Amino acid sequence: METPTAVGALSALAHPGRLQVFRLLVQAGPGGMAAGEIARATDSLANTLSTNLSILAGAGLVASRRDGRSIIYTAAYDQMRELLAFLMEDCCGGKPEICAPLAAIASQPCGGEGRAG
């Protein structure tokens, strides 16, 4: 990942509402969530949610697809992994114990299909 791309993604996440939406979509899994469901879960107004989703999509962190009359949003897991890899790229300085807790978190199994508790 190039630095400007990482800065764009981090900038998109540097807002409480957008971070909440992104984390919710990560928890939702590959099936994603409908916009209305996201709005209810985050107690967001439609125009605020639309803006937040647009900024996250512009940063490549979420994707959307139409399902009938609904728009389903999903976290862009590949982009998320690339951002995390970028942040940890030069981690440790030869001291693996520094990043060991992060590696342990990353190696834990995901919650599977659907939202995790």
N, C-alpha and C positions, 0 to 999 in steps of 0.2 A: 504494500500500500504506500502510495506517495504521501508526503507530508501534507499537501493541500487537501487531499481527500480525507485524511485523518482529522485535520482541523475542522473541516466542514461537518464531519460526523460528530465530533466532540461538541462543536458549537450547537448543532441541532439537539443534542442531548442535554445541553447546559440550560435547561428550563424545566422547572418542576412538572408542569403539565405534560410536556413532551416525553420526559423521562418516565413518568407514570404510564403513559400510553405505550411506550416502547416496551417497558418491563411487562406490562399486561399481555402484549402480543407475543413476547418471548415465552411467557407462561402458557399462552393459549396453544402453542405448538403449531405444526405445519397446517392444520386446518384453519387457523386464523379466527377472526371474529368479524361479525357484521358491524358496520359503523354505528348503528343504533345501540347495539350491545356494548360497544366500547363507550359510547356516550353515557349510558346508564351506569356502567361499572366505574367510570371516572367522575361521574356527576358533572359532565362537561356540556356546555351549550353547543348547539350544532355548528355555529360559525367558528367558535373557538377550536372545537375538535377538528373541523375541516382545515383550518390554518395549521394546527399542529401536525396533522397527518401529511399535509402538503410539504411542510418543512422537513419532516422525517423522510418522506419519499424523495424529495430533492437531494437529500444527503445519502440516498441509497439504502436507508435502514429499514424501510418498509416497502412492501409491494401490495398491489391490489388487483382484484379480479371481480368481474361481475358474476353474480349468481342469481338469476332471475331479476327481481327488482332490487336486490341488495348488492352492496359493494362489500366484499370480504377483504379485510386487511390482514397481512401476515408479516411477521418479522423477517427481515432478510438475513437469515442465519449465516450465509457465506460472508456477507459484508461485516456482520458482527464479529465473526471469527477473525477476519482480516484485521479489523480494528484492534481486537484484543492481542493478536500476534504482533501488530505494529507497536503497541504499548509495551509489550514484554520482550521485544526483539533484542534489546541490549541489556536485559535484566541480569542481575547477579554480579557482574564484574568478576567472574571466576569463583563466586561464592554461591553455589546452588541452594544453600539453605535459605537464602533471602527469598527466593521465589517458590520454595517448596510448598508453603501453604496455598499459594495460587494454583500450583500444579495439582495439589490434592483436591481443591474445589473443582477444577476443570475436569478431573478424572471421575467425578461422581456421576452415576447414571442420572439421566434426565428423568423428568416426571412422566415421560411417555406421551401418549395421545391426550389431548385435552389440557385443561389448565391444572397446574399444580397448586396445592393448598396454599 
